[in-house]
């Protein structure tokens, strides 16, 4: 066995193959391994039902946020329709499960694939539109899809929504939160790994090139439009996959959660977490989901202790806090929580002999 | 630092057919509204040649390059590369066919390293698909390593070993020009188009650049079109010079004849006035 490289004080690599690794040192690899072991062997068994619910929600939303970060953070194509794509995945899986009777293992990836196709259709305007204009075009997508969810009653059940049978995986009942935790986080780990791989190969490089300088990207032989569509497809696949998991987790879906508000939440997640960073998308998701919960607990608490007036006053605080968080991050740490994390890590590495 | 004395494998492994670069442009006209940028311009490039295009500011040199590389769509004319009609092809197709270029105002990706910039140019030579990329399969790994080897040879040739991991945005201007040349070479172009590679460089940087271009063109047979304002460079390295003025081709020929052509002198210095 080779020697472990923990914190080398230089570059000791000998082959080009060693340069292709995700982690620079074995320390990162070990830390991730320990993290995963803790996550799977520890977290679901010590968490209360409520905490587990929050963690599961984070897992699902993080998958979709990673997808959105591939699109906005890496490819530079702004989409305000991610919440609706999440909904398309949820509805596709729900409809496949209830009307066609497709099992869980197929319904979830199928939800992702269907959403990828829908995402590509709504990505077509990106051939001509950029920045704000593309943003508005995808906003139209959000509103159209929202409308479809509510109005196409024969398929989506309208405002009443659809209830979904309990998921089962090869005969194993996935009804409990604890078992579903494993499904969510295995998917999360695999899809995060796939996103990281995509980023470090030709596709990620092409996405970054399109974001930074599309003229030069074209000069490098990258068919820009196809790659924008590909980015929309991959991003929507992630959203749809997460949406399908969400549908199974919630057991029933209505059009309500898949509104423009959810799209904005997703954008807040990746801005706060850090644009163009996969861990950033996860940090942002944790931040936003926890913030949501803290705010609703605070509101509830104030209502219960009798300060109803104040409780009602701070109910819209959620929107306010979001806005404030985004603005503060843009001003003080435009690279988001991912950058904070990097700074913390490197100061630990230098401790106690920092200079 | 010593220059790399070996020949990068992208040149050694090239067959005569792969090296062929015959560009034939006829009667090319380009207007922007009422402004005539190019007026019936003919250009032809033979394999292994270094054609220089000169002309005063606004003569249409860059417009011509932009037409050849697909950034502008000319209104009239024909363009053929190695016998294939390329008039309607878009930029990424042309890059795939083997027309690589550098830009006048450096169009690198400033936020990523020199190596990543050059890796981007390997895009057209990369074969793997989305599925194998997402699991980072063995074939992907092998291909990435192979591209790295190709790039390292170019980095050695261009003497950029010290800066390969640096962000392009942090490099001085002269080095950026060199990185851009490296990136264009990583495309393995049959026809390399250089838009003012010497602009804004110090004398030493110019000498280095001339050395690289000479080795590429004369030792390894790289076909090139060079647009440049520095006359001493142009006259000393090119085989054929073409002069543009107000979108029209004035003359074309070996450097000595072009230099003494009365219309060229007029274009650069204006009419002689007898006092």
Contacts between the chains, C-beta under 8 A, distances in Angstrom:
chain1	res1	chain2	res2	distance
A	15	B	145	7.9
A	16	B	144	7.9
A	16	B	145	4.7
A	16	B	148	4.2
A	16	B	149	6.7
A	16	B	152	7.7
A	17	B	141	6.7
A	17	B	145	5.5
A	19	B	148	7.1
A	20	B	141	6.2
A	20	B	144	5.7
A	20	B	145	7.2
A	194	B	134	4.2
A	194	B	135	6.8
A	197	B	133	6.2
A	197	B	134	5.3
A	197	B	135	6.4
A	197	B	136	4.2
A	198	B	130	7.4
A	198	B	133	5.8
A	198	B	134	5.3
A	200	B	136	7.5
A	201	B	128	7.2
A	201	B	133	4.0
A	201	B	136	7.0
A	201	B	140	6.0
A	201	B	144	7.2
A	202	B	122	7.7
A	202	B	123	5.6
A	202	B	126	4.6
A	202	B	128	7.3
A	202	B	133	6.8
A	203	B	130	6.3
A	203	B	133	5.6
A	205	B	116	6.6
A	205	B	119	6.0
A	205	B	120	5.2
A	205	B	123	7.1
A	206	B	120	7.4
A	206	B	123	6.2
A	208	B	109	7.0
A	208	B	111	7.9
A	208	B	112	6.5
A	209	B	109	6.0
A	209	B	120	5.3
A	212	B	109	4.4
A	212	B	110	7.3
A	212	B	111	6.0
A	212	B	112	7.6
A	213	B	107	5.7
A	213	B	108	7.8
A	213	B	109	5.8
A	215	B	71	7.2
A	215	B	107	6.1
A	216	B	103	7.2
A	216	B	107	3.9
A	216	B	108	7.1
A	216	B	109	6.9
A	217	B	120	7.6
A	218	B	71	7.9
A	218	B	90	7.5
A	218	B	91	4.3
A	218	B	92	5.4
A	218	B	95	7.8
A	219	B	69	6.9
A	219	B	91	5.9
A	219	B	95	6.2
A	219	B	100	7.9
A	219	B	101	6.2
A	219	B	103	7.7
A	219	B	107	7.1
A	220	B	92	7.9
A	220	B	95	6.5
A	220	B	120	5.0
A	220	B	121	5.4
A	220	B	123	5.4
A	220	B	124	7.5
A	220	B	183	7.7
A	220	B	187	7.1
A	221	B	92	4.9
A	221	B	95	3.5
A	221	B	96	5.2
A	221	B	121	7.9
A	221	B	123	5.4
A	221	B	124	3.8
A	221	B	187	6.9
A	222	B	92	5.9
A	222	B	120	7.9
A	222	B	123	5.6
A	223	B	90	8.0
A	223	B	92	4.8
A	224	B	92	7.3
A	230	B	130	7.2
A	234	B	130	7.7
